[in-house]
Amino acid sequence: MADLLLASPDLPAAAPPPRSRRGGAFFRELRRSGTALFGLIIIVVIVGSALFAPLIAPHDPTMQSLTDRLQPPLLFGGTAEHPLGTDQLGRDLLSRLLYGARVSLGIAASVVAIAGCIGIGLGLVAGYFGKWIDTVIMRAADMQLAFPGILLDVVILYALGPSAKLLIIVLALNGWMIYARITRSLVLPLRHAEYIEAAEIAGARPLRVMGRHILPNLASPLMTLIVLEFARIILAEAALSFLGYGIQPPNSSWGLIVAQGQDYLDTAWWLVTLPGAIICITVLSTNLFASWLRIYTDPRQREKQLSRQLDALMVSKP
């Protein structure tokens, strides 16, 4: 009984370390990993460019000038007025990429927020309550996973008509299963932990137990999952926009810019190469940061990494 009282949620717990110390440790560990630091810098630059696109963009992304069409980038014989060249309608490519980043990143953030809330919530309920509730939720996830994701997206968007709002809804409904399955698998080992049983004996309701005692312990792996899903949604949106079922003109996204420039690949390579390179760099940077974040937030992974580093150090010594 003494153990249960010590674990009661109504008793004050040990104070966590100050945020300044935790933030300092985070950045110290980040500086030790060159690839993760590089990825985070690239992400910050791209997100910042998207947020401040109206201030950075040299031209209106929809302004056409046929006399300036298909100008190459500045380093390949172009002009300083259009540093990355122009497209087939004379629109400034740099401006289109900046405003396209707002759309692509905004859609990815919206999808991750909606799918994450739905999936994590259902995963918590399935793992905590179990029994028939778990069975219904997991079988629904299995049934949806049985359909090819991109094909299901295309069918829905073709039937209802492509739009940005519908694209967000479709991608979110096609991605909640990943959050639900992983959250459930993380909740199951915690379901009968001593501090969970103590909270229940102390009278905490299921919603309080899930929100205050279980969910905080899942923050590390779920944070990594969210970052990885953010990169995946960027690719999914680009693929659907390239196929013509995503963002529609006059709006622009990275995938739509690639699709509109594919017919000019032989004569204007920059229309496809530059937005494609930005997509690759964004996804790669996100994955590099997510890989480091998984190790940083998981003590067991950090112990394994430290053990490998010590073994390598011992082998290198004569």
N, C-alpha and C positions, 0 to 999 in steps of 0.2 A: 504493500500500500504506500510505503514511503517513496518508492520509485515512481509510482503513479502521481503522487502529489508533486514531486519534483518536476515531472514532465507536464504538469497541468498548464494549459495555455493562459490561465488567469494569473500565474505567478510571473514576476519580472524575469526576463532572460538576460543573459550576459550582453552587455552593450557591444554592438559590432564595431569594427575599427572605423576611425573617421574616414569620410569619403575622400579627403585629400590624400591620405595614405594609400587607400585602395587605388585611386587614380594614378598616383605616382608609381605604384607597383605595376599597374597595367602598362603604362608607357615605357617603363624600364624593360619589361619583358618584350614589348613590341619592338623596341630599338635593337634588341638582340637578334631578332629575326628580320633579315633584310628583305626577304620576299614578302612577308606579311606587311611590313612597313611600306614597301613599294605599292602593294595592292591597296592599302588604305589611302595612301596619298593620291593614287589615280582615282579612287572612288570619290574622295572629297573634291578633287578638281572637277570631275564630270558632274557630280551633283551640284556643286557651286555654279558651274557654267550653265546648267539647266535652270537653276533658280534665278540667276541674274541674266538670263538670255536677253530680255528687253534692253538691258544696259550694255551688253557686250556685242550683240549682233550688229554688224555694220549696215545692214539693209533690212528692209521688210522682206520676210521670207516668201511672200506671195507676189512681190512686185516682179513683173515680167519686162524683159527688154530683148527683143529678138535680134537687135544689132549686136548684143553682147553674148549671144548664145554659144555654148560649148567652148568657153575660154578655159585654157588649162590653168592649173595652180601656179602660184607665183614662182616657185622654184623650177618650173618646167616651161617658162616662157610667158607666164601670165602677167597680170598687173596687180599692183598693191591694192587697187579698189576691190578686187575679188581674190583674196589670198588663197582660197581653195578652189578657185575656178567657178564656173557657172554651169547650169544644166541646159537641157535642150530648149527651154523657154527663156533663157537668160536670167534665171533666178540665182541669187548668190548662194552657193553651196554651204558656206560656213554658217550663214544665217539659218538655212534650212536644217542643218545638223544641230544647231543649238536649240532651236524650237522643237525639233524632232526629239531631242533628249528629254524635254519637258513632258512630251506625250508618252514616250516609251517608259521612262522611269516612273512617271505618275501612274500609269496603268499597272506596272509591276508592283508598286507600293500598295495600290488599292486592292489588287488581287491577293497579295500576301496578307493584308490586314483582314479582309473578309474571309478568305479560306482558312487563315490561322485561327480566327475566333471560332468559326464553326467547327473545324476539325479538332482543335484543342479542347473545346467544350465537350464535344461528343466523346472524345477519347477519355477525358476525365470521368464522365458519367459511366462509360462502359467499363473502365478499369475499376472504379470504386464500387459500383453496385453489382456488377457481374450478372450472373444468371441469365434470364431471358433478355434483359436490357442489353447486355453485352452481345448476346447472340444476334439480336435484331440489328444493332448498329454495325457490327462487323460483317454480317452477311450482306447488308446494304453496300458497304464499302467494297466487298469482294465482287458483287454483281457489277458495280460501276467500273471497277478495275478490269473486268473482263472485256470491256469495249476499248478499242484503240482510242486514246485520248484525242489526238489531232483529228482523227476521222469524225469523232463525235462533235468536236468543236465546229468543223467545217459544215456538217449536216445542219446543226442548229443555226449557225450564222447564215447559211444559204436559205434556209426555210423562213427565217424571221427578218432577214435583211441585216447586213453588217452595220454596226455603229459602235462607238467607243463604249457606251454604257453596257450594251449587250455583250461586247467582248470581255469586259471586266466580269460580268456575271457568269458567262460561260466558263472562263478560265478559273474563276473561284469555285464554281460547282464541280469542276473537273480536277480540283486539286486538294479539296478538304480531306480526302481519304488518307493521304500521306501523313498529315498532321494527326489524324485520329488514330491510325495504327501505331505510330511511334509513341504518341502520348499514352495510349493504353498499355503498350509494352513497358513503359517507364513507371506507370502507376501500379501495375500488378505486384512488383516486389515491395512496394511501400505500403500496400493495402493493409498488411498485418504487422506493420512495424510498431514498436512499443509506444512511440510518441503519438502515433495515430490512434491507437487503442486508448491511450491515456486521455487524449482530447475528447474522444467519444464518451468515455466514462465520466469526464468532467461536465458533460452535457452539451458539448458543441454539436451543432446541427451539421448535416452532410455538406451543405453549401459552404459553411464556414471551414469545415475540415478540408474540403477540396481547394478552396480559395486561399486559405491562410497557411495550411500545413503541408499540403501536397504540391500545389502549383509552384511555390517558390523553390522547391527542391528539383524542379524540372527545368528551371530557367536556363541552365547552361546548355544542355543538349538541344532544347527547343530554340534557343538563340542561334545556334549553329545551323539548325534546320531552316530557320527563317531566312538567313543570309543565303543559303544554297538555293532555296526556292525562289528568292528574288532574282538570282541569275537565271534560273530555269524559265521563269515567266518572261524575262526579257527576250530569250530565244523563242519562246512560244509565240509571243506577240509579233516578233519580227517575221516568223514563218507564216503566220496567218495573214499579216499585212502584205507579205510578198505574194501570197497566193490570191490576194484580192478580197479576202474575207475579214480583214481587220480594219485599220484606220483608212478612211476614204478622203480623197482630195475635197476641199483645198487644204485640209489639215495634213500634217506630215509626221511620220515616225521613221525611225531608222530602217525598218523593214520596207516601208512604202518607198523610201528614197532609192533603195536597192532595186526594187521592182520597176520603178519608173526609168531607171538608168540601164537596165539590162539590154535593151535594144541598141544601145550606143557603146557597148563594151569595146568594140573594135576601134572606134574613133575617139571615144571619151572614157578612158578606163577609170578616171577618178570618180565618176558618178556611182560606180559600184564598189570600187576598191576602198575608198575613204570611209563610207558608212559601214561597210563590212568590217574594216579594220577596227572601227570604234566599237562595234558590237563584240568582236573577239576580245579586245583589250578590256572592256567593261566586265565581261563574263569571267575572263581569266583573273583579273584583279579581285573580283568578288570571291572566286573559289580559293585563291591564295590566302586571302584574309580569313575566310571561313575555316580553312584547314588549320591555321594557327589558332583561331578562336576555340576550336574544338579541343585542342591540346591544353590551351591556357585555362579553360573553364573546367577541365576534368582532371582532378588530382591523380587519378590512376594513369592517365595518358602522360602527365607530366613526369611521374615517377619512371615510366617506361622510357621516355625520351632521355631523362637524366641518366638512367642506367646504361642506355646505349652510348651516350656521350662519354661516360666514365670508362666503359669497355674499350671504346675507340682510343681514348687517351692512354689507357694501360698498354694497348697493343702497339701504339706508336712509340712508346718509350723503349729504349734499348735494354 
